[in-house]
């Protein structure tokens, strides 16, 4: 005689077991809306140990700034400027575009030492120089990818192609949110997104509740957040209640966690209608604060985004990413790099200073950098190599990023490149090492922060990465 359970149809199985699975998924998501003793909102799965930092502000300069003209001064390169590069220095090197005779290119800009630490910073960043003792320069950065979109993906997801979760998604998966009225992961743009586009803040194969949400500096702060014309907040509440009932019914039948995500996000959007306009109104800040950042209410700018980033972490947003475009200087470096540095210098220095004076820097990790660096070789915009129009090609083997706050030693230079800036010779930090360190500062073990997908466990650092303990307080 056949047991009764073998006669259960697939539809009936999901209608019964799906109810339990769906309720568990919904309960997990909506648990974030319930107050938890001492922390406001229930975290997801971590932290694994006591964190140094509670939140991250990540400043990505899309296109890759020239470390040789901003942070990594090379006297010997200056001395040999304009001379043919020795063949032995080029052995095994890959370049994206530059070809023909290779000419060495010293920086056109002056460098000075700043602060008690003596951090060496270019004349192009006079504001950042005033907080030199608060930042940690990582001069031994290196990566795997040599072109923009793959390198951007590699930096933020640990993989050079799309489909993997971004760092922000991993962080919010690990730690959840401390604010029930705002997303735990927010993205701000000054200019167009990078070559990798919105994949830079994708949730990949993680549940979509961990997706980054783009906020806009002008117009409607979040697309489709406002009620349609002629509809009140009460009307929206009535619609949401009806949609929620339908979604919960479907969730009970099929048990799809994405339906639970949809319910949760609809509720978040409703609460954001009240919280986001107040957040985005930087005119509430004092004139002294606006002047410090160089911010202007109602204008989209990197400076405004830096101020918004501070306002976001003040309100418990876990991960804030700022993307600033147009750092890809294959030519016209003398004018274009000067202009871009001026765009970001005041705002990012003010961000560090403002966080510090408000007592937030110790718990906020600030990260600055691009997807790779720039060559010690001159590249002309017209292919001529002329110094007046010269730029620099992509360079994956040696570049600079900086960190501040969140358990990182200020006033420290970690790592060193050779006298030409071609290779790291001391204190190398691979992209996976950087991400392992950032997660560590947030109280997350990069080897334990995993998600099983297609039969294997994935993590941000793939099967690599080591924490750079020398830079930690």
C-alpha positions in Angstrom: 0.0 0.0 0.0 1.4 3.4 -1.0 1.9 5.8 2.0 -0.4 8.8 2.0 2.5 11.3 1.7 3.4 10.0 -1.7 0.0 11.0 -3.0 0.6 14.7 -2.1 0.6 16.9 -5.2 3.4 19.4 -5.9 0.8 22.2 -5.6 -0.5 20.9 -2.3 3.1 20.4 -0.9 4.0 24.1 -1.6 0.6 25.3 -0.3 1.4 23.6 3.0 5.2 23.8 3.4 5.4 27.1 1.6 3.3 28.7 4.3 5.9 27.8 6.9 8.9 28.8 4.7 7.3 32.0 3.6 6.3 33.0 7.1 9.9 32.4 8.2 11.3 34.5 5.4 8.8 37.3 6.1 9.4 37.1 9.8 13.1 37.4 9.3 12.8 40.5 7.1 10.2 42.2 9.2 12.2 41.5 12.4 14.3 44.4 11.3 11.4 46.6 12.1 11.2 45.5 15.7 13.2 47.2 18.4 16.0 45.2 19.9 17.6 46.0 23.2 20.5 48.3 22.8 20.7 48.4 19.0 17.4 49.7 17.6 17.1 47.1 14.8 17.9 43.4 14.8 21.1 42.6 12.7 21.1 39.9 10.1 23.8 37.3 11.0 26.7 39.2 12.6 29.0 40.6 13.8 31.3 37.7 14.4 33.4 39.7 17.0 33.5 43.2 18.5 33.6 45.8 15.6 35.8 48.9 15.4 33.5 50.5 12.9 29.7 50.6 12.7 29.3 52.1 9.2 31.3 52.8 6.0 31.5 55.8 3.7 33.2 54.6 0.4 34.4 57.3 -2.0 35.1 55.8 -5.4 36.8 58.0 -8.0 35.5 56.3 -11.2 38.2 56.1 -13.8 41.3 55.7 -11.5 43.1 58.8 -10.2 46.9 59.1 -10.8 48.6 58.1 -7.5 51.9 59.4 -8.9 50.4 62.9 -9.1 48.5 62.9 -5.8 50.2 60.7 -3.2 53.2 58.7 -4.4 56.0 61.1 -5.1 59.0 59.7 -7.1 62.1 61.9 -7.2 64.0 59.5 -9.5 61.0 59.5 -11.9 61.2 63.3 -11.8 64.9 63.2 -12.6 64.3 60.8 -15.6 61.2 62.6 -16.9 61.0 62.4 -20.7 63.6 59.7 -21.1 63.1 56.4 -22.7 62.0 53.7 -20.2 64.5 50.9 -19.9 63.3 47.6 -21.3 63.9 45.7 -18.1 61.3 47.8 -16.3 58.7 46.9 -18.9 59.3 43.1 -18.8 56.0 41.3 -18.1 54.0 44.5 -18.0 50.5 44.8 -19.6 49.1 48.2 -20.6 45.6 48.9 -21.8 46.4 51.4 -24.6 49.9 52.8 -24.6 52.3 51.4 -27.1 55.4 52.2 -29.2 58.3 53.8 -27.5 57.7 54.1 -23.7 58.7 57.5 -22.1 59.0 58.0 -18.4 56.8 60.7 -16.9 57.5 62.5 -13.7 54.7 64.5 -12.0 54.1 68.0 -13.0 52.9 68.9 -9.5 54.7 69.8 -6.3 54.6 67.6 -3.2 55.0 68.5 0.4 55.0 66.8 3.8 52.0 67.6 6.0 51.0 67.1 9.6 53.0 65.7 12.5 53.1 62.4 10.5 54.8 64.0 7.5 52.4 62.5 5.0 53.5 63.4 1.5 50.6 64.9 -0.5 50.4 66.8 -3.8 49.7 70.5 -4.1 46.4 69.4 -5.9 44.9 68.4 -2.5 45.5 71.3 -0.1 42.3 70.6 1.9 43.1 66.9 2.4 46.6 67.9 3.5 45.0 69.6 6.6 43.8 66.2 7.8 46.9 64.3 6.9 47.2 62.9 10.5 43.8 61.4 10.3 44.3 59.3 7.1 46.2 56.1 6.4 47.8 55.9 2.9 47.9 52.5 1.4 50.7 52.9 -1.2 51.0 49.2 -2.0 47.6 48.5 -3.6 47.4 46.2 -6.5 44.6 44.4 -8.4 44.0 41.7 -11.1 42.1 43.7 -13.7 43.5 46.3 -16.1 40.3 47.7 -17.6 37.7 49.9 -15.9 34.5 47.9 -15.7 36.1 44.6 -14.7 38.4 46.4 -12.2 35.4 48.3 -10.7 33.5 45.0 -10.3 36.6 43.3 -8.8 37.0 46.1 -6.3 33.4 46.0 -5.1 32.5 42.4 -5.6 35.8 40.5 -5.6 35.1 39.2 -9.1 35.8 40.8 -12.5 32.4 40.1 -14.0 28.8 40.8 -13.0 26.6 38.5 -11.0 28.3 38.7 -7.6 27.1 40.7 -4.6 28.7 44.1 -4.0 30.5 44.8 -0.8 27.6 47.0 0.4 25.3 44.0 -0.1 27.6 41.7 1.8 27.9 44.2 4.6 24.2 44.7 5.0 23.6 40.9 4.7 26.1 40.5 7.6 25.0 43.4 9.8 21.5 44.6 8.8 20.4 48.2 9.5 20.2 50.5 12.4 17.4 52.6 11.0 14.0 51.3 10.2 13.1 54.3 8.1 16.0 54.4 5.7 17.7 51.7 3.5 20.8 50.2 5.1 22.7 50.7 1.8 22.6 54.0 0.0 24.4 55.2 -3.2 25.1 58.8 -4.3 26.4 59.8 -7.7 28.3 62.9 -8.9 28.3 62.3 -12.7 27.4 59.1 -14.5 28.1 55.7 -12.9 31.2 53.7 -13.9 31.6 51.4 -16.8 30.1 48.6 -14.6 27.0 50.7 -14.1 24.5 49.8 -11.4 26.1 46.4 -11.0 28.5 48.2 -8.7 25.8 48.2 -6.0 24.0 45.0 -7.0 22.9 42.4 -4.6 24.0 39.6 -7.0 22.7 36.3 -5.9 21.9 37.6 -2.4 18.2 38.3 -1.6 17.3 41.7 -3.2 16.6 43.3 0.1 20.3 44.0 0.3 20.4 46.0 -2.9 21.9 49.5 -2.8 19.3 52.3 -3.2 20.4 55.3 -5.3 19.5 58.7 -3.8 19.6 61.8 -6.0 20.8 65.3 -5.1 18.2 67.2 -7.1 14.6 66.6 -8.0 12.9 63.5 -6.6 15.4 62.1 -4.1 14.3 58.5 -4.8 12.5 57.6 -8.0 8.8 56.7 -7.7 8.8 57.3 -3.9 6.3 60.2 -4.0 2.6 59.5 -4.3 0.9 60.0 -7.7 -0.6 63.4 -8.1 -4.0 63.7 -6.5 -3.4 60.8 -4.1 -2.9 61.3 -0.4 -0.7 59.4 2.1 -3.9 57.7 3.4 -4.6 56.5 -0.1 -1.1 55.0 -0.4 -1.6 53.3 2.9 -4.8 51.7 1.8 -3.2 50.5 -1.5 -0.2 49.1 0.4 -2.4 47.2 2.9 -4.3 45.6 0.0 -1.1 44.7 -1.9 0.4 43.3 1.3 -2.5 41.0 1.8 -2.2 39.6 -1.7 1.5 39.2 -1.4 1.2 37.4 1.9 -1.3 35.1 0.4 1.1 34.3 -2.5 4.0 34.0 -0.1 2.1 31.4 1.9 1.5 29.4 -1.3 5.0 29.4 -2.9 7.3 30.4 -0.1 9.5 32.6 -2.3 11.7 34.8 -0.1 11.6 37.5 -2.8 7.9 38.0 -2.1 8.9 38.6 1.6 11.5 41.1 0.4 8.8 42.9 -1.7 6.5 43.3 1.3 9.3 44.6 3.4 10.5 47.1 0.8 7.0 48.4 0.2 6.8 49.2 3.9 10.2 50.8 3.8 9.3 53.0 0.9 6.2 54.2 2.8 8.3 55.2 5.8 10.9 56.8 3.5 8.3 59.2 2.2 8.6 61.0 5.6 12.2 60.4 6.4 14.0 61.1 3.0 12.9 64.7 2.4 14.1 65.8 5.8 17.4 63.9 5.3 18.1 65.4 1.8 17.4 69.0 2.9 21.0 70.2 3.6 19.7 73.7 4.0 19.1 72.7 7.6 22.8 72.7 8.2 24.6 75.8 9.6 26.2 78.1 7.1 29.6 77.3 8.7 29.0 73.6 7.9 28.0 74.3 4.3 31.0 76.6 3.9 33.3 73.9 5.3 32.2 71.4 2.7 31.7 73.9 -0.1 28.1 72.6 -0.3 25.2 74.4 -2.0 21.6 73.4 -1.2 19.7 72.3 -4.3 22.8 71.6 -6.4 24.1 68.2 -7.3 27.8 67.9 -6.4 30.4 65.7 -4.7 30.6 68.2 -1.9 26.8 68.0 -1.3 27.1 64.2 -1.4 29.9 64.2 1.2 27.6 66.2 3.5 24.7 63.9 2.8 26.9 60.9 3.6 27.6 62.3 7.1 23.8 62.9 7.5 23.1 59.3 6.5 25.6 57.6 8.8 24.3 59.9 11.6 20.9 58.3 11.1 22.3 54.7 11.2 22.7 53.9 7.5 25.2 51.1 7.3 26.9 51.6 3.9 27.1 54.8 1.9 28.9 54.8 -1.4 29.8 57.9 -3.4 30.8 57.6 -7.0 32.5 60.5 -8.7 33.1 60.3 -12.4 35.7 61.5 -15.0 39.0 60.4 -13.5 40.2 58.5 -16.6 43.0 60.8 -17.7 44.8 59.3 -20.7 45.5 62.9 -21.9 45.3 66.4 -20.7 46.5 65.4 -17.2 47.8 68.8 -16.3 44.4 70.5 -16.5 41.9 67.6 -16.1 43.5 66.1 -12.9 43.7 69.6 -11.4 40.0 70.2 -12.0 38.9 66.8 -10.7 41.1 67.2 -7.5 39.5 70.6 -6.9 36.0 69.0 -7.3 36.6 66.5 -4.4 39.3 68.0 -2.2 37.3 70.3 0.0 34.3 68.0 0.4 36.3 64.8 1.4 38.5 66.7 3.8 35.5 68.3 5.4 33.9 64.9 5.7 36.8 63.6 7.7 37.0 66.7 9.9 33.2 66.9 10.4 32.9 63.2 11.4 35.8 63.8 13.9 34.4 66.9 15.5 31.0 65.1 15.9 32.6 62.1 17.5 31.6 59.9 14.6 35.0 59.2 13.0 36.0 56.5 15.4 32.9 54.4 14.4 32.8 55.4 10.7 35.3 53.9 8.2 36.0 56.3 5.3 37.5 54.7 2.2 38.9 56.6 -0.9 40.3 55.3 -4.1 39.8 54.1 -7.7 39.7 50.8 -9.4 43.5 50.8 -10.2 46.3 53.3 -10.7 48.2 55.0 -13.5 51.5 54.3 -15.2 54.8 56.0 -14.7 54.8 56.4 -18.5 53.5 59.3 -20.5 50.6 58.8 -22.8 49.5 61.6 -25.2 45.9 62.3 -25.9 46.8 62.2 -29.6 49.3 59.5 -29.3 52.2 61.9 -29.7 53.4 61.6 -26.1 53.7 65.4 -26.0 54.1 66.6 -22.4 51.6 69.4 -22.7 48.8 67.0 -23.6 50.2 63.9 -21.7 48.2 61.6 -19.6 48.8 58.1 -18.0 47.5 54.7 -19.0 45.9 52.1 -16.7 48.2 50.4 -14.1 47.0 47.5 -12.0 50.3 46.6 -10.3 50.8 49.6 -8.0 48.5 52.4 -6.8 47.3 54.3 -3.7 44.1 54.4 -1.7 43.5 56.0 1.7 41.4 55.1 4.8 40.3 57.1 7.8 38.5 56.4 11.1 36.8 53.2 12.0 39.8 51.5 13.8 42.5 52.6 11.3 45.7 54.3 12.4 45.8 57.9 11.2 49.0 59.5 9.9 50.3 56.2 8.7 51.8 55.4 5.3 51.6 51.6 4.6 53.4 50.1 1.7 56.0 51.3 -0.8 56.5 51.1 -4.5 59.9 51.1 -6.4 61.6 54.3 -7.3 59.7 54.5 -10.6 56.3 53.5 -9.2 56.0 50.4 -11.4 55.8 47.7 -8.7 55.0 47.2 -5.0 58.2 46.4 -3.0 56.9 46.5 0.5 53.5 46.3 2.3 51.5 45.0 -0.7 47.7 45.1 -0.3 45.7 43.2 -2.9 42.0 44.1 -3.5 41.0 40.9 -1.6 43.2 42.0 1.4 41.6 45.4 1.4 38.1 43.9 1.5 39.1 41.4 4.2 40.3 44.3 6.3 37.2 46.4 5.8 35.0 43.5 6.8 37.3 42.9 9.8 36.9 46.4 11.0 33.1 46.0 10.9 33.3 42.9 13.0 32.9 40.4 10.2 35.3 37.5 9.5 35.6 37.4 5.7 36.0 33.7 5.7 32.8 33.1 7.7 30.6 35.7 5.8 29.4 33.3 3.2 26.3 32.5 1.2 25.5 29.2 -0.5 24.6 29.5 -4.1 24.6 26.8 -6.8 26.0 24.2 -4.5 29.0 26.1 -3.1 29.7 28.8 -0.5 30.6 32.2 -1.9 32.3 35.1 -0.1 33.4 38.7 -1.0 37.1 37.7 -1.0 36.6 34.5 -3.0 39.2 32.1 -1.6 41.8 34.8 -0.9 42.4 37.7 1.3 44.3 38.5 4.6 43.6 41.3 7.1 46.2 44.0 6.9 46.8 44.1 10.7 49.6 46.7 10.6 47.2 49.5 9.9 44.7 48.7 12.7 44.5 50.5 16.0 
